[in-house]
Amino acid sequence: MTTLLCTFLVGDLSPVVMCDVYVDEALFAANQVTATGTTRVVPAPGLPEGLHNWSANCTDAVGLRGSSAQASF
């Protein structure tokens, strides 16, 4: 088993956004409150050894949504 640290930086005009983190295309952590301009770290413990991917989707105060590129590890 391994622990992934999903680390992402949020950039938006809204002061706070809500982010969902996906691991292996499944929702892993929902509604992660993230301040704009800060780096957010979401631990994903207990993953089996092997190839995995993760991404983050964030929504700002007016409902605009942005998605990260998918990263593999």
N, C-alpha and C positions, 0 to 999 in steps of 0.2 A: 504494500500500500504506500501511497505517496500523497503529499499535500501540495497543491498548486496555490500560488498566491496570484490571483487575478488583479493586476495593477493597471489602472487607467486614469487619465487626466481628462476632466470635463471642461469644455470651453463653451460658453453660452452667454447671452445678454441677461438672462434671468439669474438671480443670485443663487437659487437652489434648483436642482433638478432631481428627478426620481429615476433611478437606473435599475434595470434588471440584468442579471448576469446569467449567461447560458454556458453550460459545460456539456460537451458532446451533443450540442443542439437541443438540450433539455433545460428547462428553467431550473436554475440552481439557487439563486438568491433574488427575491423580488423586492421592489420598492426600497432600494438602497438610497437613502437621502444623501445627496452629494452636493457640496458647495461648489459653485463655479470657480474654476481656477485652482482647484485643489486636486491632489492625487488621492484616489480611493483604492484601498487594498481589501479584497474580499478573499479570505482563505477558503479553499475547497479541499478539505481533508478526506482521506479514505478512498482515494481513487486507485483502482488497480494499476499495476505497472503496464506500460504500453503507450501507444500514441493516443493523444486526446486533443481536443480543440476547445476554445472558449471565445466568447464575444460579449459585448455589453450593448444594450439598447437603452437610451436615455430619453426622457420626455420632460420638456420645460414647462413653465407655469402657464403658457398659452396653448399647450397641447402639441407643440411641434416635436417631432421625434427624430433622433439621430442614432445611427448605429456605427459601431466600430467595425473594423475589418476583423475577420476571424483569424485567431492566432493558434498555432499548433505547438505542442510540446511533447 
